[in-house]
Amino acid sequence: MKGGMGNMMKQAQMMQANMQKAQAELAVTEVEGIASNGMVKITMACNNAVKRVLIDAAAMDDRETLEDLLLIALNDARAKAEATSQQRMSGMMPAGFKLPF
């Protein structure tokens, strides 16, 4: 029985190390959110850190439209970051386990 518990602990430690490695990789993996055919682009790491915001000059004519485009691009980047994270981490989790990020 003790050997089984030791194996479980080893597996848990391996899983933890693999998750830490994956999280470090995701922190430098970038995705790009785009709005209005590229008028606004937001580059974000998969840990939700915004890296760059690019705004086409034509998008600056109307403040409300620009605000909407920023929101659309940010939500697009966040959704892509979440999908990338879920895909990367899904192989490490038991079936049905939902990640908290």
Backbone as numpy.savetxt, mean C-alpha at the origin, in Angstrom:
# Nx Ny Nz CAx CAy CAz Cx Cy Cz
5.23 -33.95 22.72 4.40 -32.75 22.72 5.28 -31.50 22.72
6.39 -31.52 23.45 7.26 -30.36 23.53 7.87 -30.05 22.16
8.22 -31.07 21.38 8.77 -30.86 20.04 7.78 -30.17 19.13
6.51 -30.50 19.25 5.46 -29.87 18.44 5.32 -28.39 18.78
5.42 -28.07 20.06 5.32 -26.68 20.48 6.54 -25.90 20.00
7.71 -26.53 20.05 8.93 -25.88 19.57 8.86 -25.60 18.07
8.30 -26.54 17.31 8.13 -26.34 15.87 7.15 -25.20 15.59
6.08 -25.13 16.38 5.12 -24.05 16.20 5.77 -22.69 16.48
6.62 -22.64 17.50 7.30 -21.39 17.83 8.25 -20.99 16.70
8.97 -21.97 16.15 9.87 -21.69 15.04 9.10 -21.15 13.84
7.97 -21.79 13.55 7.15 -21.35 12.42 6.62 -19.94 12.66
6.21 -19.65 13.88 5.71 -18.32 14.21 6.82 -17.28 14.05
8.02 -17.61 14.49 9.14 -16.69 14.35 9.51 -16.47 12.88
9.45 -17.56 12.10 9.73 -17.43 10.67 8.68 -16.56 9.99
7.42 -16.77 10.35 6.34 -15.97 9.78 6.52 -14.50 10.16
6.89 -14.23 11.38 7.10 -12.86 11.83 8.25 -12.22 11.06
9.34 -12.95 10.88 10.48 -12.43 10.12 10.10 -12.16 8.67
9.33 -13.08 8.07 8.88 -12.89 6.69 7.96 -11.67 6.57
7.10 -11.47 7.55 6.20 -10.32 7.53 6.98 -9.02 7.67
7.98 -9.00 8.53 8.79 -7.80 8.69 9.53 -7.48 7.40
10.04 -8.51 6.74 10.73 -8.31 5.46 9.75 -7.77 4.41
8.56 -8.35 4.36 7.55 -7.90 3.40 7.13 -6.46 3.68
6.97 -6.10 4.94 6.60 -4.73 5.29 7.69 -3.75 4.89
8.95 -4.14 5.07 10.06 -3.29 4.65 10.06 -3.11 3.13
9.78 -4.18 2.41 9.71 -4.10 0.95 8.55 -3.21 0.51
7.42 -3.34 1.17 6.26 -2.53 0.83 6.49 -1.04 1.12
7.30 -0.75 2.12 7.59 0.64 2.46 8.34 1.36 1.35
9.01 0.61 0.48 9.73 1.23 -0.64 9.08 0.92 -1.99
8.00 0.15 -1.98 7.26 -0.13 -3.21 6.30 1.01 -3.46
6.39 1.63 -4.63 5.56 2.79 -4.92 4.46 2.46 -5.93
3.33 3.12 -5.75 2.21 3.04 -6.68 1.83 4.47 -7.05
1.12 4.61 -8.16 0.75 5.95 -8.62 -0.76 6.06 -8.78
-1.32 7.06 -8.14 -2.74 7.36 -8.30 -2.88 8.47 -9.32
-3.84 8.31 -10.21 -4.00 9.25 -11.32 -5.44 9.74 -11.38
-5.58 11.03 -11.70 -6.91 11.61 -11.90 -6.92 12.39 -13.21
-8.04 12.34 -13.88 -8.29 13.11 -15.10 -7.18 12.95 -16.13
-6.96 11.70 -16.53 -5.97 11.37 -17.57 -4.58 11.92 -17.28
-4.21 11.93 -16.01 -2.86 12.33 -15.63 -2.69 13.79 -15.28
-3.77 14.53 -15.20 -3.64 15.94 -14.81 -3.11 16.05 -13.38
-3.48 15.10 -12.55 -2.96 15.03 -11.18 -2.46 13.61 -10.96
-1.21 13.51 -10.47 -0.63 12.21 -10.16 -0.06 12.26 -8.75
-0.35 11.23 -7.99 0.18 11.11 -6.63 0.92 9.79 -6.53
2.18 9.87 -6.14 2.99 8.68 -5.93 3.04 8.42 -4.43
2.73 7.17 -4.08 2.64 6.78 -2.68 3.32 5.44 -2.48
4.02 5.29 -1.37 4.57 3.99 -1.01 3.43 3.14 -0.45
3.61 1.84 -0.45 2.55 0.93 0.01 2.34 0.98 1.51
3.13 1.78 2.22 2.86 2.01 3.65 2.10 3.32 3.84
1.53 3.83 2.72 0.70 5.04 2.67 1.46 6.34 2.86
2.77 6.34 2.69 3.54 7.57 2.73 3.51 8.20 1.34
3.00 9.42 1.24 2.96 10.12 -0.04 4.36 10.60 -0.38
4.81 10.27 -1.59 6.17 10.59 -2.01 6.22 11.81 -2.93
5.25 11.90 -3.86 5.25 12.99 -4.84 3.82 13.35 -5.22
3.64 14.62 -5.53 2.39 15.12 -6.08 2.74 15.94 -7.32
2.20 15.53 -8.47 2.43 16.25 -9.71 1.10 16.80 -10.20
1.08 18.11 -10.50 -0.15 18.76 -10.94 0.13 19.47 -12.26
-0.63 19.12 -13.28 -0.54 19.78 -14.58 -1.02 21.22 -14.41
-0.37 22.15 -15.08 -0.73 23.57 -14.97 -2.20 23.81 -15.32
-2.73 23.06 -16.26 -4.12 23.25 -16.67 -5.10 22.91 -15.54
-4.68 22.13 -14.60 -5.56 21.75 -13.49 -5.67 22.84 -12.44
-4.85 23.87 -12.53 -4.82 24.91 -11.51 -5.78 26.06 -11.79
-6.53 25.96 -12.86 -7.46 27.04 -13.21 -8.63 27.15 -12.24
-9.07 26.03 -11.71 -10.25 26.00 -10.85 -9.91 25.28 -9.56
-9.97 26.00 -8.46 -9.58 25.45 -7.16 -10.42 24.23 -6.77
-11.74 24.31 -6.92 -12.60 23.20 -6.52 -12.33 21.95 -7.35
-12.11 22.14 -8.64 -11.80 21.00 -9.50 -10.46 20.39 -9.10
-9.48 21.22 -8.81 -8.17 20.73 -8.38 -8.29 19.94 -7.09
-9.07 20.44 -6.15 -9.28 19.72 -4.89 -9.89 18.35 -5.15
-10.88 18.30 -6.04 -11.51 17.02 -6.39 -10.51 16.08 -7.05
-9.70 16.60 -7.96 -8.71 15.77 -8.65 -7.68 15.22 -7.68
-7.25 16.04 -6.72 -6.31 15.57 -5.70 -6.92 14.44 -4.88
-8.17 14.60 -4.51 -8.85 13.56 -3.74 -8.97 12.27 -4.54
-9.34 12.39 -5.81 -9.47 11.21 -6.67 -8.12 10.50 -6.81
-7.05 11.26 -7.08 -5.73 10.66 -7.25 -5.24 10.03 -5.96
-5.49 10.68 -4.83 -5.07 10.14 -3.55 -5.81 8.84 -3.23
-7.09 8.81 -3.47 -7.87 7.58 -3.24 -7.44 6.47 -4.18
-7.12 6.82 -5.42 -6.64 5.83 -6.38 -5.31 5.24 -5.91
-4.40 6.10 -5.46 -3.10 5.62 -4.97 -3.28 4.74 -3.74
-4.15 5.15 -2.83 -4.38 4.37 -1.61 -4.96 2.99 -1.94
-5.89 2.95 -2.87 -6.49 1.67 -3.26 -5.44 0.76 -3.90
-4.58 1.32 -4.73 -3.52 0.52 -5.36 -2.52 0.04 -4.33
-2.19 0.90 -3.36 -1.25 0.51 -2.30 -1.85 -0.62 -1.46
-3.12 -0.51 -1.15 -3.79 -1.55 -0.36 -3.84 -2.87 -1.12
-4.15 -2.81 -2.41 -4.22 -4.03 -3.22 -2.85 -4.68 -3.32
-1.81 -3.87 -3.50 -0.45 -4.40 -3.58 -0.05 -5.04 -2.26
-0.37 -4.38 -1.16 -0.05 -4.92 0.17 -0.79 -6.22 0.43
-2.08 -6.24 0.11 -2.88 -7.45 0.31 -2.31 -8.61 -0.50
-1.95 -8.33 -1.74 -1.41 -9.37 -2.61 -0.10 -9.91 -2.04
0.77 -9.02 -1.59 2.08 -9.42 -1.08 1.97 -10.21 0.22
1.04 -9.81 1.07 0.95 -10.41 2.40 0.01 -11.62 2.44
-0.83 -11.79 1.42 -1.85 -12.84 1.46 -1.26 -14.24 1.58
-0.09 -14.48 1.00 0.52 -15.80 1.08 1.04 -16.14 2.46
1.14 -15.16 3.33 1.70 -15.39 4.67 0.63 -15.60 5.73
-0.62 -15.35 5.39 -1.69 -15.40 6.37 -2.57 -16.64 6.14
-3.14 -17.16 7.22 -4.11 -18.24 7.08 -5.33 -17.75 6.30
-6.02 -18.66 5.65 -7.20 -18.31 4.87 -8.22 -17.57 5.72
-8.78 -16.51 5.18 -9.81 -15.75 5.89 -9.29 -14.71 6.85
-7.99 -14.63 7.03 -7.40 -13.67 7.96 -7.30 -12.31 7.26
-7.90 -11.28 7.83 -7.89 -9.94 7.24 -6.76 -9.13 7.85
-5.96 -8.51 6.97 -4.86 -7.69 7.44 -5.39 -6.36 7.98
-4.75 -5.79 9.01 -5.24 -4.56 9.60 -4.85 -3.30 8.84
-4.19 -3.41 7.69 -3.79 -2.21 6.94 -4.15 -2.33 5.50
